[in-house]
Amino acid sequence: MDKGRKVTGESRDKLGADLKKAYESGASIRTLAEGTGRSYGFIHRVLTEAGTLLRSRGGDNRSQPDV
């Protein structure tokens, strides 16, 4: 896939399916973006178009101690 080249039609559908499979296997959007040379936003959009159920954001999910 050439960086910056518009991806449409069947090739976009195939890319979406491939990215969805990788994402559902545990890859992050950021990792997929780095691996494809595409932006985070592009990957997010293609995953959404492919019907992917996106995970919630990561980070510290622990409760804050009561003060």
N, C-alpha and C positions, 0 to 999 in steps of 0.2 A: 504494500500500500504506500503510495507516494504521499509524503507530507504536503498538506495544503491542497491536494487534489480533491475535487468534489466527489463524494461517494453517493450514488443514487441507484435506484432500481434494485435488481436482483443482488448486486454486489453489496448494497447497503443492508439488505435483508440477511444475507449470509454473514456479513460482519456482525450484525446485531445478534444473530443466533450464536456465533462463536464467542462474542463478548459475554453474552448472557450465561453461556455454559461455564466460562472461566470465572465469572463473578459469583455464580451460584456454587462453584467449587471452592470459594474462599478468597479469590483475588480482590483487591480493593480497586476502586475506580482510579485512584491515583497510580497504582501499579499498572493497570491496563493502559492508562494514558501514556505513561513513560514507555511501555513496551511497544506501543503502536506509533509513537511520535505525534499523537493527537492531544488536544487539550482536554482537561478535566470536563469542561462543559460539553464538548462533543461526545465524549464517552457516556456521560450522564444522559444526554439526549437520546443517543442510539439505544442505550439500555432501556430507557423509558418507552421508546417506540417499539421495542421488542417485547414489551409486556413484563419486564423484569420487576419483581417486588424488591425494592431497594431496602437495604438494612438501615437501621437508625445510625446516627453519627456515633463515632467511637469516643474515646476519652474517659475521663474519670467519672464513673457512675456511682461512686460510693456516696452515701449520705453524709452530709456535713454534721459534725458533732454539735449538739446543743450547747449553747454558751450561756 
